[in-house]
Amino acid sequence: MIVVTGATGNIGRPLVRALTAAGEDVTAVSRKAANLPAGVQHQVVEPSALDLTGADALFLLLPGGRTDAEVFVAKARAAGVRRIVLVSSQGVGTGRHPAAAEEAVKASGLEWSILRPGGFQSNTLGWSQSVKEQRTVEAPFGEIALPQIHPADIAEVAAVALREPEYAGTTWLLTGPEPVSPREQTALIAAALGEPVRFVELTRESARERFLRFMPEQVADSTLDILGSPTQAEQTVSGDVERVLGRPARGYADWLSEYLDVFR
Ligand SMILES: NC(=O)c1ccc[n+]([C@@H]2O[C@H](COP(=O)([O-])OP(=O)(O)OC[C@H]3O[C@@H](n4cnc5c(N)ncnc54)[C@H](OP(=O)(O)O)[C@@H]3O)[C@@H](O)[C@H]2O)c1
C-alpha cells in the first residue's frame, strides 16, 4: 500500500489518480475532506498524525515550509515502510533552502528518492481573482523567465519513484520545458481568454507583503530571491521529466488549457 501525504494538493491529487489508475492500493492523507477515486482509503488528519501501518511506500510532502521530515521517517521505520519519495525543491540544490528534510530521508536506512521541482505553474492560481475581476496580473520581476513545472508532471515522476525499485537513491531535478516570464504568462492568459490582460509589475517589497499572508518569512524571502535573481541553474531546463516519463514536460500553455476556467 502507498500512502500519499498532501493528497488534496497540486501534486497529491494527480498522484492519487495516477497510482489508482496503475492499480495500486492507495491511502490518501489530508486535513480536508477530498473527492477521491473509488477504492482510495482516506485518513483525515494533520500530516504528522498519519498512521503508516501496512504501508510499503510513503510519498512525503512537507507543507507550509516545514522541514521536520525526521518525524515521518521515524514513523515510517517503525511501521516497516520500505521506500520514501520526498518532495524537496530545486532551491536545496542551489543553496536557497535548508537541506534538513533531504538529509533525514537519506539517513533513514530506507529506499529513498528525492524530487527537486522548480517553481510550479500552478503558483499563477494566485492571479485568478485579479484576472477574473479586473483583467489584471500583479506580480514582481515581470521579465525574468523561469522553467516552471506542471505539478502533474511531478506527480507522474513521483508515481514512477514510488512503484519502481530501480530508482532508489535517485535525486531528480524537475522543471518545465522552457523558461517563461510573468509577463509572457500574462500574454498567454490573455490569448487563451481572447481578451486583453494588463500586467502590473509589483516592487519586491509589495510582493513580499502579499507572500507573507500565506508563507513564512524565510520562504517568502528565498522565493523572491529566486524569482528576482535566479542563478544560471535556476533558469536552466532539466531533462529529468522526459528521461523518466519518456515524453517532454508540459509547458505553461498546457497547464493553462486545463485551468482556464479559474481565470474566466
Ligand atoms: N510551489 C512551488 O513553486 C514549489 C516549488 C518547489 C517546491 N515546492 C514544494 O512543493 C510542496 C507543495 O506541493 P503542493 O503544491 O502539491 O502542495 P499544496 O497543494 O500547497 O499543499 C498540499 C496539501 O497540504 C495541506 N496543507 C497546506 N498547508 C498546510 C499546512 N500549513 N499544514 C498542514 N497541511 C497543509 C493541504 O491539504 P489539507 O488542508 O487537506 O491537509 C494541501 O492540499 C511543498 O513541499 C513545497 O516546499 C513548491
The ligand as an ORCA input file, in Angstrom:
! r2SCAN-3c Opt
* xyz 0 1
  N       5.002     25.981     -5.226
  C       6.237     25.959     -5.676
  O       6.625     26.722     -6.554
  C       7.195     24.929     -5.103
  C       8.488     24.853     -5.638
  C       9.372     23.880     -5.149
  C       8.963     23.023     -4.145
  N       7.704     23.144     -3.632
  C       7.303     22.206     -2.572
  O       6.155     21.513     -3.006
  C       5.334     21.264     -1.885
  C       3.964     21.861     -2.156
  O       3.317     20.989     -3.089
  P       1.802     21.202     -3.473
  O       1.697     22.482     -4.273
  O       1.269     19.933     -4.016
  O       1.202     21.458     -2.059
  P      -0.110     22.263     -1.735
  O      -1.090     22.000     -2.807
  O       0.264     23.674     -1.412
  O      -0.486     21.598     -0.360
  C      -0.714     20.198     -0.264
  C      -1.688     19.967      0.850
  O      -1.050     20.193      2.102
  C      -2.022     20.617      3.051
  N      -1.518     21.824      3.695
  C      -1.310     23.035      3.143
  N      -0.796     23.880      4.066
  C      -0.664     23.174      5.194
  C      -0.175     23.469      6.498
  N       0.277     24.693      6.808
  N      -0.170     22.478      7.426
  C      -0.619     21.242      7.135
  N      -1.115     20.913      5.920
  C      -1.124     21.861      4.975
  C      -3.303     20.896      2.271
  O      -4.158     19.798      2.442
  P      -5.185     19.685      3.664
  O      -5.503     21.072      4.113
  O      -6.342     18.941      3.082
  O      -4.444     18.880      4.666
  C      -2.865     20.919      0.836
  O      -3.850     20.472     -0.081
  C       5.985     21.872     -0.662
  O       6.740     20.877     -0.008
  C       6.888     22.919     -1.289
  O       8.019     23.191     -0.486
  C       6.810     24.058     -4.085
*
